[in-house]
Every structure is written in C-alpha cells, then in structure tokens.
Amino acid sequence: MAIELPAPPPPTRDIYTNRTLNLRAIRAIGYDMDYTLVHYHVDVWERRAFEYARDRMVESGLPVGHLEFDDQLVERGLIIDTHAGNVVKADRFGYVKAAAHGTAPLPFVELRELYGRLFVDLRDERWVFMSTLFDLSLAGLYSQCVDLLDAGRLPGVMGYRDLFARVRRGLDSAHIEGALKAEIMQDPASYVDLDPDGPRALLDQKDAGKKLLLITNSEWVFTDAMMRFAYERFLPAGMRWRDLFHMVIIQARKPSFFTDSNPIFEVINDQGHLRPLVGLPQAGGVYLGGHAGLVEQALGLSGLDFLYVGDHIFSDVNVSKSTVRWRTALVLRELEREIEAAHDFHADEVELGARMAEKSTLEQQLAQLRLLRQRRKHRRPGAVDAPQGQIDAEHERIKQALAQLDTEIAPLAERASRVQGRWGPVMRAGIDKSHMARQIERYADVYTSRVSNFLFATPHVYLRPPKSSLPHDP
C-alpha cells in the first residue's frame, strides 16, 4: 500500500531557486532573527519606530509632531534619492520607472525630464536602497518631511540631503536607546506574528544533522525575550529555544561580521554579562561579536558548507555571498501578498497579454506600410504597385485599430501597475524585473516568504532553478 505523502505547499509558501541548492549537502545553517526567525506585525512595529523618530525630531526643534505613519506610502525595494527628495522605483538596469516627490507621485513628463538620462547606481551616496522592512519608517517619515520642507515649514533644514540625515539620525537614536525594543519586550503579543511551523522546520533540520546557528545584530536580552516568546511554546516539553542551536551569536555587527575580524566575547549568564573568549567558540555557547571565519574554524567547515538565511538583501545576503561564499536564502514576506495578488489578476493578465500581442502585430504592419510609402515616394527597390489610396486607407485602418486597442489596454495596464499598492509588485518595475529582483537574483541562491517554508521542502531537498528565459526563447 502506497504511503500518502504531504501535498506540495501553495505557491505562497514555496521556495524559489536562482541557483541549484542541494540542502542535503549543507552542513550548517545560519539564521538572522528580526524579520527572519521572528516576524513582526510590520504596520505595528514600523508605526512605533516612525513615532519614536518623529518625536526625536520634535525634540531637536522641528515641527513634525503632527505626522502619522502611512503603511501604503512606500515598500521595500524602493530607492531614496536624497538629492531630489524623491522615492523612486528602478528596473534591473537602474532606470527609474516610477517616482514620488515627497508623498506625491511624479507625472510622467517630470519623471522623464529628471531621470531620462540618469540611472541608479547604488555605489553613489545619492541613492539609499530600502533593503529591509525596517526602512519603511525611514522612507515614510522622509517623504512626509519633504512635503513640509517644500512648504517652508522646516526652519534650519538645508535641503533634501540635510533633511535625510536628520530623519536617519532620529530613527537611529530610537533604535540605539532601546526604547522601542523595551516596549516590544513588555508586550510581545502586539508585535510578534507567531508561526508554529518555524520551530518545526528547525527541529527537522537539527534532527537531520544540520548545525544551526543564530547570528543576529540584536542584543542578548532582546534576542532571548523574542525567541522565548516566539519559539518555546511550539517546542517539545522541556526544550528551550537555545537547544535548537549549535551556537548563538548576538550583536554580530553584520555586515562587518562577514568582512572583518571582530573580537568575540562569551555571554556567561541570562543577564548578558560578558567575558573575553579564550580559544574557539564551543557548541551550546552564546557569544557576542566575532566573525564568519571564526565560526568556520570552530565548526571545521567552510564556505559552501553553510547556508545563511536573512531578510536584509545587503547585510545578510549580498555580503555573505560576496565575501565568504556562503550559500544564501532571502526571506521576503511580501512575496505571499504578491503571489496572491498575481493569482487574483491572472484572468486580466491573460487578456492584457493577448491585447499586447495583437498591438505588436498591428504596429509591425503599420511599420511595413510606412516603409512601403517611403520606398514608393523615393522610388526605391521593393516599392509595390498598389494604388496610393489603397496604401493610405490600410494605413488609416490600422491606426484606428491601434487607437481602439489602446483604449482597451489602458484600464488593464493601470490595474496591472496597481496589483500591489501604489508602487506595484516588489519584484516588477513595469514589465521588467525591478532593481530589488535583480539584487535577489544576483545574491540569493533561493528566496521564500518565511523560514517555516523549509518545513515543506524538508532538509533533504534538491532545489533546481527553472530554465532562464531569454527574449528569443520560443
């Protein structure tokens, strides 16, 4: 009798592959914590971060106390143009496809005038990439403050770059002083989005012989509180969250953890007291700082033996891939909403594709007719003997058919651009891949919406990418 195996996960919970990844060959899996192992209610967390930063700016003398967080204003993957006071969405080549000045979308004519000859290069300090959900409060507050600056209501602020620096300082101070995290620890149920499948996925990986590592930039007290709240209720009786991990590293200072040789300290008690570490990190230990090379040495493993899973496209994925060659997985929670929206839009997408194919055919026919008229006028080879009136009539017929098609296409295209909020899908910029998608494609071996999706994949899966599509593919 055949064994009934679990059904495949829905598309929202699948793991998507850019480069082949044999999970059986992975011997150690490192995890980030915030927005990776522990997911937060984004609107609640970022609203409070926004409010803390806003209040710091008020204390510095800026009249911004009336501003309120708008969770529809920006999304991850957008780019802040600190020279122009804009937030932009760029395609994979860096060309700007949409933009807003402050909170107002830029009309196409202004967009083309400002960015027609300019492309986004993230190496230029002008551009600030929104690479994590923590950036939503930063960009949202900046956009609203741009409106105030344009209205002359921010005395002493010297332009858009100075404004961005002040907003960032306000947000950084909110995180540094720990007030927001203290508030979360007092009421974690209001902030943490529990997922019982996460602990089960990690248990499967541990039981399969993987060495699990927690590598987070958060401090010990906050890490312990969040992991106890989010994980221990779903673990076997008597098992602590720390028992899941071969090693825990807090205040890792990513991305420096992957690029530098930082000193390491041992956390010796639940209060987070420290002592310098002599020798290598040991199984079951909790450490502060250190670096990837030290972890490799302690485990007797190297680059391709590791998979690192995080939500920050730069600090977690880009740097670990580029410097120590660990395999990488990006957690992109927005993917679930994006896939659901695409599924709901599918019928319109099919219709839009058919209309665009028809439009392309008519445009090609119109181009051929124009060429025939040109050859006839200049008496070039290839000119046809058809009467001029017949050519003109056919030319006019196709122009009218194209105008009618444009009328039918416009509402479909508008709905397509708004499938997911005012900026459209995170992974798309128009019909092309977005700059965010290009970053993911380049640096993340796999990407998925949440850590618990590894539960469905199992620790023994061989993940293969689909064949890459090219414009000339049939």
KEVEXZA-606593 format. One record per residue (C-alpha): residue number from 1; chain; x, y, z. Coordinates in steps of 0.5 Angstrom, whole numbers, plus 500, padded with zeros to 3 digits. Layout:
SITE     k   c    px    py    pz
SITE   NUM   A     X     Y     Z
...
//
This chain:
SITE     k   c    px    py    pz
SITE     1   A   500   500   500
SITE     2   A   503   507   498
SITE     3   A   505   512   503
SITE     4   A   501   518   503
SITE     5   A   506   524   503
SITE     6   A   504   531   504
SITE     7   A   501   535   499
SITE     8   A   506   541   496
SITE     9   A   506   547   499
SITE    10   A   502   553   496
SITE    11   A   506   558   491
SITE    12   A   506   563   497
SITE    13   A   510   558   502
SITE    14   A   514   555   496
SITE    15   A   522   556   496
SITE    16   A   524   560   489
SITE    17   A   531   558   487
SITE    18   A   536   562   483
SITE    19   A   542   557   483
SITE    20   A   542   550   485
SITE    21   A   542   548   492
SITE    22   A   543   541   495
SITE    23   A   540   542   502
SITE    24   A   543   535   504
SITE    25   A   550   538   502
SITE    26   A   549   544   507
SITE    27   A   552   542   514
SITE    28   A   551   549   518
SITE    29   A   545   554   517
SITE    30   A   546   561   520
SITE    31   A   539   565   521
SITE    32   A   538   572   523
SITE    33   A   533   574   528
SITE    34   A   529   580   527
SITE    35   A   524   579   521
SITE    36   A   527   572   519
SITE    37   A   526   567   525
SITE    38   A   522   572   529
SITE    39   A   517   576   524
SITE    40   A   514   582   527
SITE    41   A   507   586   525
SITE    42   A   510   591   520
SITE    43   A   505   596   521
SITE    44   A   505   596   529
SITE    45   A   513   596   529
SITE    46   A   514   601   524
SITE    47   A   509   606   526
SITE    48   A   512   606   533
SITE    49   A   519   607   530
SITE    50   A   516   612   526
SITE    51   A   513   616   532
SITE    52   A   520   615   536
SITE    53   A   524   618   530
SITE    54   A   519   624   530
SITE    55   A   519   625   537
SITE    56   A   527   626   537
SITE    57   A   526   631   531
SITE    58   A   521   635   535
SITE    59   A   526   635   541
SITE    60   A   531   638   536
SITE    61   A   526   643   534
SITE    62   A   523   641   528
SITE    63   A   515   642   528
SITE    64   A   514   635   525
SITE    65   A   510   632   531
SITE    66   A   503   632   527
SITE    67   A   506   627   522
SITE    68   A   503   620   522
SITE    69   A   505   613   520
SITE    70   A   502   611   513
SITE    71   A   504   604   511
SITE    72   A   502   605   504
SITE    73   A   507   610   502
SITE    74   A   513   606   501
SITE    75   A   515   599   500
SITE    76   A   522   595   501
SITE    77   A   526   595   495
SITE    78   A   525   603   493
SITE    79   A   531   608   493
SITE    80   A   531   614   496
SITE    81   A   534   620   492
SITE    82   A   537   624   497
SITE    83   A   539   630   492
SITE    84   A   532   631   490
SITE    85   A   527   629   496
SITE    86   A   524   623   492
SITE    87   A   523   616   493
SITE    88   A   524   612   486
SITE    89   A   523   605   483
SITE    90   A   528   603   479
SITE    91   A   528   597   474
SITE    92   A   534   592   474
SITE    93   A   538   596   470
SITE    94   A   538   602   474
SITE    95   A   533   606   470
SITE    96   A   527   610   474
SITE    97   A   520   607   472
SITE    98   A   516   611   478
SITE    99   A   518   616   483
SITE   100   A   515   621   488
SITE   101   A   517   627   490
SITE   102   A   515   627   498
SITE   103   A   509   624   498
SITE   104   A   506   626   491
SITE   105   A   507   621   485
SITE   106   A   511   625   480
SITE   107   A   508   626   473
SITE   108   A   511   622   467
SITE   109   A   513   629   464
SITE   110   A   517   631   470
SITE   111   A   520   623   471
SITE   112   A   523   623   464
SITE   113   A   526   630   465
SITE   114   A   529   629   472
SITE   115   A   531   621   470
SITE   116   A   531   621   463
SITE   117   A   539   621   462
SITE   118   A   540   618   469
SITE   119   A   541   611   472
SITE   120   A   541   609   479
SITE   121   A   548   607   482
SITE   122   A   548   604   489
SITE   123   A   555   606   490
SITE   124   A   553   613   489
SITE   125   A   552   616   496
SITE   126   A   546   620   493
SITE   127   A   542   613   493
SITE   128   A   539   610   499
SITE   129   A   536   603   498
SITE   130   A   531   600   502
SITE   131   A   533   593   503
SITE   132   A   529   591   509
SITE   133   A   523   592   513
SITE   134   A   526   597   518
SITE   135   A   527   602   512
SITE   136   A   519   603   512
SITE   137   A   519   608   517
SITE   138   A   525   612   515
SITE   139   A   523   613   508
SITE   140   A   516   614   510
SITE   141   A   518   620   515
SITE   142   A   523   623   510
SITE   143   A   517   623   505
SITE   144   A   513   627   509
SITE   145   A   518   631   512
SITE   146   A   520   633   504
SITE   147   A   513   636   504
SITE   148   A   514   640   510
SITE   149   A   521   643   507
SITE   150   A   518   645   500
SITE   151   A   512   648   504
SITE   152   A   518   652   508
SITE   153   A   516   649   515
SITE   154   A   522   646   517
SITE   155   A   527   652   519
SITE   156   A   534   651   519
SITE   157   A   534   645   515
SITE   158   A   539   646   509
SITE   159   A   536   642   503
SITE   160   A   534   635   502
SITE   161   A   540   631   504
SITE   162   A   541   635   510
SITE   163   A   533   633   512
SITE   164   A   535   626   510
SITE   165   A   541   626   515
SITE   166   A   536   629   521
SITE   167   A   531   624   519
SITE   168   A   536   618   520
SITE   169   A   539   621   526
SITE   170   A   532   621   529
SITE   171   A   531   614   527
SITE   172   A   538   611   529
SITE   173   A   537   614   536
SITE   174   A   531   611   537
SITE   175   A   534   604   536
SITE   176   A   540   606   540
SITE   177   A   537   608   546
SITE   178   A   533   602   546
SITE   179   A   526   605   548
SITE   180   A   522   601   542
SITE   181   A   525   594   544
SITE   182   A   524   595   551
SITE   183   A   517   597   549
SITE   184   A   516   591   545
SITE   185   A   519   586   551
SITE   186   A   514   589   555
SITE   187   A   508   587   550
SITE   188   A   511   582   545
SITE   189   A   504   579   543
SITE   190   A   502   586   540
SITE   191   A   509   586   536
SITE   192   A   510   579   534
SITE   193   A   507   575   529
SITE   194   A   507   568   531
SITE   195   A   509   562   526
SITE   196   A   508   555   529
SITE   197   A   512   552   523
SITE   198   A   518   556   524
SITE   199   A   520   552   530
SITE   200   A   518   545   527
SITE   201   A   522   547   521
SITE   202   A   529   548   525
SITE   203   A   527   542   529
SITE   204   A   527   538   523
SITE   205   A   534   541   520
SITE   206   A   537   540   527
SITE   207   A   535   532   527
SITE   208   A   538   532   520
SITE   209   A   545   533   523
SITE   210   A   545   541   521
SITE   211   A   549   545   526
SITE   212   A   544   551   527
SITE   213   A   547   558   528
SITE   214   A   543   564   531
SITE   215   A   547   570   528
SITE   216   A   544   577   530
SITE   217   A   545   584   531
SITE   218   A   540   585   537
SITE   219   A   543   585   544
SITE   220   A   542   579   548
SITE   221   A   536   581   553
SITE   222   A   532   582   547
SITE   223   A   534   576   543
SITE   224   A   533   572   549
SITE   225   A   526   575   550
SITE   226   A   524   575   543
SITE   227   A   526   567   542
SITE   228   A   523   565   548
SITE   229   A   516   568   546
SITE   230   A   516   566   539
SITE   231   A   519   559   540
SITE   232   A   519   556   546
SITE   233   A   511   555   546
SITE   234   A   512   550   540
SITE   235   A   518   546   542
SITE   236   A   518   539   546
SITE   237   A   516   540   553
SITE   238   A   523   542   557
SITE   239   A   526   544   551
SITE   240   A   529   551   551
SITE   241   A   530   555   544
SITE   242   A   537   555   545
SITE   243   A   537   548   545
SITE   244   A   536   549   537
SITE   245   A   542   552   536
SITE   246   A   549   549   536
SITE   247   A   552   557   537
SITE   248   A   548   563   538
SITE   249   A   552   570   536
SITE   250   A   549   576   539
SITE   251   A   551   584   537
SITE   252   A   554   581   531
SITE   253   A   555   587   527
SITE   254   A   553   585   520
SITE   255   A   556   586   515
SITE   256   A   562   587   519
SITE   257   A   561   580   521
SITE   258   A   563   577   514
SITE   259   A   568   582   512
SITE   260   A   572   584   519
SITE   261   A   576   580   524
SITE   262   A   572   583   530
SITE   263   A   574   581   537
SITE   264   A   569   576   541
SITE   265   A   566   575   548
SITE   266   A   562   570   551
SITE   267   A   556   571   554
SITE   268   A   556   568   561
SITE   269   A   549   569   564
SITE   270   A   542   571   563
SITE   271   A   543   578   564
SITE   272   A   548   578   559
SITE   273   A   555   579   562
SITE   274   A   561   578   558
SITE   275   A   568   575   559
SITE   276   A   573   575   553
SITE   277   A   573   568   550
SITE   278   A   580   564   550
SITE   279   A   580   559   544
SITE   280   A   575   558   539
SITE   281   A   567   558   540
SITE   282   A   564   552   543
SITE   283   A   558   548   542
SITE   284   A   552   551   546
SITE   285   A   555   557   547
SITE   286   A   553   564   547
SITE   287   A   557   570   544
SITE   288   A   558   577   542
SITE   289   A   561   579   536
SITE   290   A   566   575   533
SITE   291   A   567   574   525
SITE   292   A   565   569   520
SITE   293   A   572   566   519
SITE   294   A   572   564   527
SITE   295   A   565   560   526
SITE   296   A   568   556   520
SITE   297   A   574   555   524
SITE   298   A   570   553   530
SITE   299   A   566   548   526
SITE   300   A   571   545   522
SITE   301   A   567   548   516
SITE   302   A   568   553   510
SITE   303   A   564   557   505
SITE   304   A   560   552   501
SITE   305   A   558   548   507
SITE   306   A   554   554   510
SITE   307   A   547   557   508
SITE   308   A   545   564   511
SITE   309   A   538   566   512
SITE   310   A   536   573   513
SITE   311   A   532   579   511
SITE   312   A   537   584   509
SITE   313   A   539   584   502
SITE   314   A   545   587   504
SITE   315   A   548   585   511
SITE   316   A   545   578   510
SITE   317   A   545   576   503
SITE   318   A   550   581   499
SITE   319   A   556   581   504
SITE   320   A   556   573   506
SITE   321   A   555   571   499
SITE   322   A   561   576   496
SITE   323   A   566   575   502
SITE   324   A   566   569   505
SITE   325   A   562   565   499
SITE   326   A   556   562   504
SITE   327   A   550   560   500
SITE   328   A   544   565   502
SITE   329   A   537   565   503
SITE   330   A   533   571   503
SITE   331   A   526   572   507
SITE   332   A   522   576   503
SITE   333   A   515   576   507
SITE   334   A   512   581   502
SITE   335   A   512   575   497
SITE   336   A   506   572   500
SITE   337   A   502   578   498
SITE   338   A   505   579   491
SITE   339   A   503   572   489
SITE   340   A   496   572   492
SITE   341   A   495   579   488
SITE   342   A   498   576   482
SITE   343   A   493   570   482
SITE   344   A   487   574   483
SITE   345   A   490   579   477
SITE   346   A   491   572   473
SITE   347   A   485   573   468
SITE   348   A   486   580   467
SITE   349   A   494   579   466
SITE   350   A   492   574   460
SITE   351   A   487   579   457
SITE   352   A   493   584   457
SITE   353   A   498   579   454
SITE   354   A   493   578   448
SITE   355   A   492   585   447
SITE   356   A   499   587   447
SITE   357   A   501   581   442
SITE   358   A   495   584   438
SITE   359   A   498   591   439
SITE   360   A   505   589   437
SITE   361   A   503   585   431
SITE   362   A   499   592   428
SITE   363   A   505   596   430
SITE   364   A   509   592   426
SITE   365   A   504   592   420
SITE   366   A   504   600   421
SITE   367   A   512   600   420
SITE   368   A   511   596   414
SITE   369   A   506   600   411
SITE   370   A   510   607   413
SITE   371   A   516   603   409
SITE   372   A   512   602   403
SITE   373   A   510   609   403
SITE   374   A   517   611   404
SITE   375   A   520   607   398
SITE   376   A   514   609   394
SITE   377   A   516   616   395
SITE   378   A   523   616   394
SITE   379   A   523   610   388
SITE   380   A   527   605   392
SITE   381   A   527   598   390
SITE   382   A   522   594   394
SITE   383   A   516   599   392
SITE   384   A   509   596   391
SITE   385   A   505   598   385
SITE   386   A   499   598   390
SITE   387   A   495   605   389
SITE   388   A   497   610   394
SITE   389   A   490   611   396
SITE   390   A   490   604   398
SITE   391   A   496   604   402
SITE   392   A   493   610   405
SITE   393   A   487   607   407
SITE   394   A   490   601   410
SITE   395   A   495   605   414
SITE   396   A   489   609   417
SITE   397   A   485   603   418
SITE   398   A   491   600   423
SITE   399   A   492   607   426
SITE   400   A   485   607   428
SITE   401   A   485   600   430
SITE   402   A   491   601   435
SITE   403   A   488   607   438
SITE   404   A   482   603   440
SITE   405   A   487   597   443
SITE   406   A   490   603   447
SITE   407   A   483   605   450
SITE   408   A   482   597   452
SITE   409   A   489   596   454
SITE   410   A   489   603   459
SITE   411   A   485   600   464
SITE   412   A   488   593   464
SITE   413   A   495   596   464
SITE   414   A   493   601   470
SITE   415   A   490   595   474
SITE   416   A   497   591   473
SITE   417   A   501   597   475
SITE   418   A   497   597   482
SITE   419   A   496   590   483
SITE   420   A   500   591   490
SITE   421   A   499   598   492
SITE   422   A   501   605   489
SITE   423   A   508   602   487
SITE   424   A   506   595   484
SITE   425   A   509   589   485
SITE   426   A   516   589   489
SITE   427   A   519   584   484
SITE   428   A   517   588   478
SITE   429   A   518   595   475
SITE   430   A   513   595   469
SITE   431   A   514   589   465
SITE   432   A   521   588   467
SITE   433   A   525   586   474
SITE   434   A   525   591   479
SITE   435   A   532   593   482
SITE   436   A   530   589   488
SITE   437   A   529   583   484
SITE   438   A   536   584   481
SITE   439   A   539   584   487
SITE   440   A   536   578   490
SITE   441   A   537   574   483
SITE   442   A   545   576   484
SITE   443   A   546   575   491
SITE   444   A   540   570   494
SITE   445   A   541   563   492
SITE   446   A   534   562   494
SITE   447   A   528   566   497
SITE   448   A   522   565   500
SITE   449   A   517   568   504
SITE   450   A   518   566   511
SITE   451   A   523   561   515
SITE   452   A   518   556   516
SITE   453   A   517   554   509
SITE   454   A   523   550   510
SITE   455   A   519   545   513
SITE   456   A   515   543   507
SITE   457   A   522   543   503
SITE   458   A   525   538   508
SITE   459   A   532   538   510
SITE   460   A   534   533   504
SITE   461   A   531   537   498
SITE   462   A   535   539   492
SITE   463   A   533   545   489
SITE   464   A   534   547   482
SITE   465   A   532   553   478
SITE   466   A   528   554   472
SITE   467   A   531   555   466
SITE   468   A   532   562   465
SITE   469   A   528   565   460
SITE   470   A   531   570   454
SITE   471   A   528   574   449
SITE   472   A   529   569   443
SITE   473   A   526   563   447
SITE   474   A   520   560   444
//
